[in-house]
Amino acid sequence: MLQDVLQSKCALFADGVQTVLRGQENRSRRVVIMKGNLVQNARSESKGVSARVNRDGKFGFASVAEYTPEAAEKVIKAATDNALLLGRHSDSKTALPASFGTGTIPLYGQIVDVEQKLIIELCRTIDDHIAKTYPDLASRTVVYTEDSLDKIIYTSDAFNGHIVSPRCYVYVMMSAETKDGVPVEMFKALGGSGSFYDHFTNPETLYPQIEELYKRLMDKKEGVYAEAGYKTVVLGGMMGGMLAHEAVGHTVEADLVRGGSVAGPNLGKRVASDLVTMVDFAHTYDGKPADLPVYLDDEGTKAEDAVLIKDGILVGYMNDRESAAEYGMTPVGNARGWNFSDEPLIRMRNTCILPGKNTVEELIASVDDGYYLIDSGNGQADLTGEFMFGVTCGYEIKNGKLGRALLDTTVSGVAFDMLKTVDMASDKVEWSGSGFCGKKQPMAVSMGGPHLRCKIMIGGR
């Protein structure tokens, strides 16, 4: 992990100027085994230091791909010079965003490196198990991914801290063919926040989830196309999470509100049924660590939960310090950058629709003719809240019982309209913390939700 070479350079912070000094290391590990063959084996690290200076409302930013005391001095000076340069081209002076507390955030967790050969052995063990147990597969791929952020942050008027964010996953991908020779595919991500040793010391613990993936693939192999139209559906937790992130979450990021998102004119208005409450959790959910805990953001704001929708009413945005001042809100730690050379942007953390009171079985039993949509491989949405998601795993519901599996299809709609049709929610939340959000720069994100009964437009063949 990073050694602290930055603290002594805080003496260079100018009075009356908001300054953030950030040292950061990114690490990634990736191994890919395809049908028994090692096709990728990669490790990478990048490390550097950056400074962001806000003088009279003008931001100056600078970074250097070195992590040394001398580099810290360089970026503080360069960022200050950049802010002064911008100030010379503008006569306006803007009040600096207010501070919402100072102090030091304690270090949670650690980053533990592991030899690459152990990662390869894990992937080979899983691949061998799949090959022996499921010989009828058309193809199989096992992918190990690990990405870790290690940050040391010092600020002039906010919180300081040493923050580590490790996560690692094994993706299992399987494909088969229908009787007509059409390929069908499915995948599952196994793992979570933490290091290799937190999740993968015993590969056999993964086998039940791999078995479930195989069974669903075999169901899909005999699957049918959905009947296109406006249907009553039960969205699985992963589908609800995708909706929370893509179709709603981006519209309530304050920089995108400023850019004209649908959330702007809807603040304080009903955007969903009263069963829908949506929160961007900082680091804890239901008394346990969230999938991707965030304790401090890259502006030195202490991370707290951001309530976005409360009982169907849009009540807040996700902010950085500047947008919070603009909208009269309190920032709660949503400004993050992926690399040391990236300025922080407003980003989601662990975005989730809260659970209701019904069981999944009750939701399914309540549908006479519809669909149970479990997983999505991709999704997209725009600032109007209009979305389209691919559905990679689903089943018919007939007379309250699950029927045949579905072949790949899509769902679409406008989020704030669709959420108003939610009339049942399950009592448990499913989380997915393996993804990246691609808003200008990548960022690790987590999303989740309960099962939801609602109406949605589903595609056919």
C-alpha positions in Angstrom: 0.0 0.0 0.0 1.0 3.6 -0.4 3.4 5.2 2.1 2.5 8.7 3.1 4.9 11.2 1.5 2.3 14.0 1.3 1.6 15.2 4.8 4.6 17.6 5.1 3.5 19.3 1.8 0.3 20.5 3.3 2.4 23.5 4.6 2.4 24.7 1.0 -1.4 25.2 0.9 -2.2 28.9 0.5 -4.4 30.7 3.0 -8.0 31.3 1.7 -7.6 28.7 -1.1 -9.3 25.4 -1.1 -6.7 22.7 -1.9 -6.8 18.9 -2.3 -3.6 16.9 -2.6 -4.1 13.3 -3.7 -1.7 10.5 -4.1 -3.0 7.4 -5.8 -2.1 4.0 -7.0 -4.3 1.8 -9.3 -3.6 -1.9 -9.7 -5.3 -4.4 -12.0 -5.0 -8.1 -12.5 -6.6 -10.1 -15.3 -6.4 -13.8 -16.3 -8.5 -15.4 -19.1 -8.8 -19.1 -19.7 -10.9 -20.0 -22.8 -11.8 -23.7 -23.3 -8.8 -24.7 -21.3 -6.3 -22.3 -22.9 -4.6 -19.4 -21.2 -5.3 -16.5 -23.5 -4.5 -13.5 -21.2 -2.3 -13.0 -18.2 -1.9 -9.3 -17.3 -0.8 -7.2 -14.4 -0.6 -3.4 -14.4 0.0 -0.5 -11.9 -0.1 3.2 -12.2 0.9 5.7 -9.5 1.0 9.4 -9.2 0.0 12.6 -7.4 -2.4 15.4 -8.2 -3.6 18.7 -6.7 -6.8 20.6 -7.2 -7.0 24.2 -6.2 -10.1 26.4 -6.0 -9.3 30.1 -5.9 -12.2 32.6 -6.2 -14.3 29.8 -7.7 -11.8 28.9 -10.4 -10.5 25.4 -10.4 -6.9 24.6 -11.2 -5.8 21.0 -11.6 -2.4 19.3 -12.2 -1.0 15.8 -12.0 2.4 14.1 -12.3 3.0 10.4 -12.9 5.4 10.2 -9.9 4.7 9.6 -6.3 7.3 11.6 -4.4 7.5 14.7 -2.2 9.0 16.6 -5.1 6.0 15.7 -7.3 3.6 16.9 -4.6 5.3 20.3 -4.6 5.1 20.5 -8.4 1.4 19.8 -8.7 0.5 22.2 -5.9 2.3 25.0 -7.7 1.0 24.0 -11.1 -2.6 23.7 -9.9 -2.3 27.1 -8.2 -0.9 28.7 -11.4 -3.7 27.2 -13.4 -6.3 28.6 -11.1 -4.7 32.0 -11.3 -4.5 31.8 -15.1 -8.3 31.1 -15.3 -8.9 33.9 -12.9 -7.1 36.4 -15.1 -9.6 35.6 -17.9 -12.6 36.2 -15.7 -13.7 39.3 -13.7 -16.2 37.3 -11.6 -15.4 36.0 -8.1 -17.4 33.1 -6.8 -17.8 32.2 -3.1 -15.9 29.0 -2.3 -18.1 26.0 -1.5 -18.6 25.6 2.2 -16.8 22.9 4.3 -19.0 20.3 6.0 -16.5 19.2 8.6 -12.8 18.4 9.0 -10.9 15.6 10.6 -9.3 12.3 9.6 -11.1 9.2 8.2 -9.6 6.0 9.6 -8.2 3.4 7.2 -10.6 0.5 6.5 -9.2 -2.7 5.1 -6.0 -3.3 3.1 -4.8 -4.3 -0.3 -3.2 -7.7 -0.4 -1.2 -8.7 -3.5 -1.2 -12.3 -4.6 1.1 -14.2 -7.0 -0.2 -14.4 -10.5 0.4 -18.1 -10.5 -2.2 -18.6 -7.8 -4.7 -16.7 -9.9 -4.0 -18.9 -12.9 -4.3 -22.0 -10.7 -7.7 -20.8 -9.5 -9.0 -20.2 -13.0 -7.6 -23.6 -14.2 -9.3 -25.4 -11.3 -12.7 -23.8 -12.1 -12.3 -24.5 -15.8 -11.4 -28.1 -15.2 -14.4 -28.5 -13.0 -16.7 -27.0 -15.7 -15.2 -29.2 -18.4 -15.6 -32.4 -16.5 -19.0 -31.6 -15.0 -20.7 -30.1 -18.1 -19.2 -31.7 -21.2 -22.2 -30.7 -23.4 -21.3 -27.0 -23.4 -20.4 -25.4 -26.7 -17.8 -23.2 -25.0 -16.7 -22.0 -21.6 -14.5 -19.1 -20.4 -13.2 -18.2 -17.0 -12.0 -14.7 -16.3 -10.4 -13.4 -13.2 -10.4 -9.6 -12.7 -9.0 -7.5 -9.9 -8.9 -3.7 -9.6 -7.7 -1.8 -6.5 -7.6 1.9 -5.7 -5.2 3.1 -3.0 -5.5 6.9 -2.2 -4.0 9.3 0.4 -6.0 12.6 0.5 -5.1 15.8 2.3 -7.3 18.9 2.1 -7.1 22.5 3.3 -10.6 22.7 4.8 -12.2 19.2 4.7 -11.4 15.6 5.8 -8.2 13.8 5.2 -7.7 10.0 4.9 -6.0 6.9 3.5 -8.6 5.1 1.5 -8.3 1.6 -0.1 -10.9 0.0 -2.4 -9.9 -3.5 -3.5 -12.3 -5.9 -5.3 -11.9 -9.1 -7.3 -14.2 -11.3 -9.3 -14.3 -14.5 -11.3 -16.6 -14.4 -14.3 -17.9 -17.7 -15.5 -19.2 -17.7 -19.1 -21.0 -20.6 -20.7 -22.6 -21.1 -24.1 -24.7 -23.9 -25.7 -26.7 -24.3 -28.8 -30.5 -24.6 -29.4 -31.8 -27.5 -31.5 -31.8 -25.1 -34.4 -28.1 -24.4 -33.9 -28.6 -20.9 -32.4 -26.0 -20.1 -29.8 -27.2 -19.1 -26.3 -24.9 -17.6 -23.7 -25.0 -16.7 -20.0 -22.4 -15.5 -17.4 -22.1 -15.0 -13.7 -19.8 -12.9 -11.6 -18.5 -14.4 -8.4 -16.5 -12.5 -5.7 -16.8 -9.0 -4.3 -15.1 -6.3 -2.4 -11.8 -7.4 -0.8 -8.8 -9.4 -1.9 -8.2 -12.8 -3.5 -7.9 -14.5 -0.1 -11.3 -13.1 1.0 -13.2 -15.0 -1.8 -11.2 -17.7 -3.5 -9.2 -19.8 -1.1 -11.6 -22.7 -1.7 -12.9 -22.9 -5.3 -15.5 -25.6 -4.3 -17.6 -22.9 -2.6 -18.2 -21.5 -6.0 -19.6 -24.7 -7.5 -23.2 -24.3 -6.4 -23.5 -21.0 -8.2 -21.9 -22.4 -11.3 -24.4 -25.3 -11.2 -27.2 -22.7 -11.0 -25.8 -20.9 -14.0 -25.6 -24.2 -16.0 -29.2 -25.1 -15.2 -30.5 -21.7 -16.3 -28.4 -22.0 -19.5 -30.0 -25.4 -20.2 -33.4 -23.9 -19.7 -32.5 -21.1 -22.1 -31.3 -23.7 -24.6 -35.0 -24.8 -24.8 -36.3 -21.3 -24.5 -38.8 -19.3 -26.5 -39.1 -15.7 -27.6 -41.1 -13.3 -25.5 -44.4 -11.9 -26.9 -43.7 -8.3 -27.7 -45.9 -5.7 -25.9 -46.7 -3.8 -22.7 -46.6 -6.5 -20.1 -46.8 -7.1 -16.4 -43.4 -8.4 -15.3 -41.5 -9.3 -12.2 -38.0 -7.7 -12.4 -35.3 -9.5 -10.6 -33.0 -7.7 -8.2 -30.3 -7.3 -10.8 -32.7 -5.8 -13.3 -33.9 -3.4 -10.6 -30.3 -2.5 -9.9 -29.7 -1.8 -13.5 -32.7 0.4 -13.6 -31.6 2.3 -10.4 -28.2 3.0 -11.9 -28.7 3.6 -15.6 -32.2 4.9 -15.9 -32.6 6.9 -12.7 -29.1 7.3 -11.1 -27.5 9.3 -13.9 -30.5 11.6 -14.2 -30.0 12.7 -10.5 -26.2 13.4 -10.7 -26.1 17.1 -10.3 -23.7 17.8 -13.1 -26.2 16.1 -15.5 -29.1 17.9 -13.9 -27.3 21.1 -14.8 -26.9 19.7 -18.3 -30.7 19.3 -18.6 -31.7 15.9 -17.2 -35.3 15.1 -16.5 -34.7 15.3 -12.8 -34.2 19.1 -12.9 -37.9 20.1 -13.2 -39.1 17.1 -11.1 -37.4 17.8 -7.8 -40.0 17.6 -5.1 -42.5 15.9 -7.5 -43.8 12.3 -7.7 -41.6 10.2 -10.0 -42.5 6.7 -8.8 -45.1 4.8 -6.8 -45.0 5.3 -3.0 -43.4 1.8 -2.8 -40.2 3.2 -4.3 -37.4 4.7 -2.2 -34.0 4.9 -3.7 -30.7 5.6 -1.9 -27.1 5.9 -3.0 -25.4 4.2 0.0 -21.9 5.3 1.1 -20.4 2.4 2.9 -23.0 0.5 4.9 -26.3 -1.3 4.0 -28.5 -3.0 6.6 -25.7 -2.9 9.2 -23.1 -4.6 6.9 -20.4 -3.2 4.6 -21.8 -2.3 1.2 -20.5 -3.9 -1.9 -18.1 -1.0 -2.6 -17.6 0.9 0.6 -16.8 4.6 0.1 -15.8 6.5 3.3 -14.2 9.6 1.8 -14.5 11.2 -1.6 -11.7 13.0 -3.6 -12.8 16.4 -2.4 -12.3 15.4 1.2 -16.1 15.1 1.9 -17.0 12.5 4.5 -19.2 9.9 2.8 -22.8 9.5 3.9 -25.9 8.1 2.3 -27.7 10.2 -0.4 -31.5 9.7 -0.4 -32.7 10.3 -3.9 -36.3 9.2 -4.0 -38.4 8.9 -0.9 -41.8 7.2 -1.0 -42.0 8.0 -4.7 -41.0 11.7 -4.4 -37.7 12.9 -5.9 -36.0 14.6 -2.9 -32.3 15.0 -3.8 -29.4 14.8 -6.1 -25.9 13.4 -5.9 -23.5 16.3 -5.6 -19.9 17.5 -5.4 -19.2 20.5 -3.2 -19.8 23.0 -6.0 -23.1 21.7 -7.2 -24.3 21.2 -3.6 -23.8 25.0 -3.1 -25.6 25.7 -6.3 -28.7 23.5 -5.4 -28.8 24.3 -1.7 -28.0 20.7 -0.7 -25.4 19.0 1.4 -22.6 17.0 -0.3 -22.2 13.5 1.0 -19.1 12.2 -0.8 -20.0 11.5 -4.5 -17.0 13.2 -6.1 -14.5 10.5 -7.3 -11.8 10.1 -9.9 -10.6 6.8 -11.3 -6.9 7.6 -11.9 -4.5 10.0 -10.1 -4.7 12.2 -13.3 -8.5 12.4 -13.3 -10.4 15.3 -11.7 -13.2 14.0 -9.5 -16.6 13.8 -11.1 -20.0 13.2 -9.5 -20.3 9.4 -9.4 -22.6 6.8 -7.9 -21.4 4.4 -5.2 -23.9 1.7 -4.1 -27.2 2.8 -5.7 -30.3 0.8 -4.6 -34.1 0.7 -4.5 -35.1 -0.3 -1.0 -37.0 -3.6 -0.3 -40.7 -3.9 0.3 -42.8 -6.5 2.3 -43.6 -9.3 -0.1 -41.7 -12.5 -0.9 -40.5 -13.2 -4.4 -42.9 -16.2 -4.5 -45.8 -13.9 -3.8 -44.8 -11.5 -6.6 -44.6 -14.4 -9.1 -47.9 -15.9 -7.8 -49.7 -12.6 -8.4 -49.0 -12.5 -12.1 -51.5 -14.4 -14.4 -49.7 -13.8 -17.7 -46.3 -12.1 -17.8 -42.6 -12.6 -17.4 -40.0 -13.0 -14.7 -36.9 -11.1 -15.9 -33.8 -12.0 -13.9 -30.6 -10.7 -15.5 -29.4 -8.1 -17.9 -26.1 -8.1 -19.8 -26.2 -4.5 -20.8 -28.2 -1.3 -20.6 -28.3 2.3 -21.7 -30.4 5.3 -20.9 -30.4 9.0 -21.7 -31.0 12.2 -19.7 -34.8 11.9 -20.3 -34.8 8.7 -18.3 -35.6 6.7 -21.5 -33.9 3.3 -21.3 -33.4 0.0 -23.1 -31.9 -3.0 -21.3 -31.0 -6.4 -22.7 -32.5 -9.4 -20.9 -30.2 -12.5 -20.8 -32.2 -14.6 -18.4 -35.9 -14.8 -17.9 -39.0 -17.0 -17.7 -42.7 -16.9 -18.6 -45.2 -16.6 -15.8 -48.5 -18.4 -16.5 -51.2 -18.5 -13.8 -48.8 -17.5 -11.1 -46.2 -20.2 -12.0 -42.9 -20.1 -13.9 -43.1 -21.5 -17.4 -40.5 -21.8 -20.2 -37.3 -19.9 -20.3 -36.8 -16.9 -22.6 -34.3 -16.3 -25.3 -32.5 -13.0 -25.3 -34.9 -10.0 -25.5 -35.0 -6.3 -24.4 -37.1 -4.1 -22.2 -37.6 -0.4 -22.7 -39.5 2.6 -21.3 -39.1 5.9 -19.5 -37.9 5.4 -15.9 -40.1 7.8 -14.1 -43.2 6.5 -15.9 -42.4 2.9 -15.4 -41.6 3.3 -11.7 -45.1 4.7 -11.1 -46.4 1.2 -12.1 -44.6 -0.6 -9.3 -47.2 -2.1 -7.1 -45.2 -4.8 -5.2 -41.6 -5.1 -4.0 -39.9 -8.1 -2.4 -38.5 -8.1 1.1 -34.8 -8.7 0.1 -32.3 -6.8 -2.0 -29.9 -8.4 -4.5 -26.6 -6.6 -5.1 -24.1 -6.5 -8.0 -20.7 -4.9 -7.3 -18.7 -6.2 -10.3 -19.5 -3.4 -12.8 -17.9 -0.3 -14.1 -19.7 3.0 -15.0 -18.3 4.7 -18.1 -19.2 8.3 -17.4 -16.2 10.1 -19.0 -13.9 7.9 -17.0 -14.4 4.4 -15.7 -15.5 4.0 -12.1 -16.2 0.9 -10.0 -19.9 1.0 -8.9 -22.4 -1.2 -7.1 -26.1 -1.4 -7.7 -29.0 -3.3 -6.2 -32.7 -3.7 -5.7 -35.5 -6.0 -4.7 -37.8 -7.8 -7.1 -40.4 -5.4 -8.4 -43.8 -6.1 -10.0 -44.5 -3.5 -12.6 -45.5 -2.9 -16.2 -42.9 -2.5 -19.0 -42.5 -2.8 -22.7 -40.8 -6.0 -23.7 -39.4 -6.9 -27.1 -40.2 -10.0 -29.1 -38.1 -11.9 -31.6 
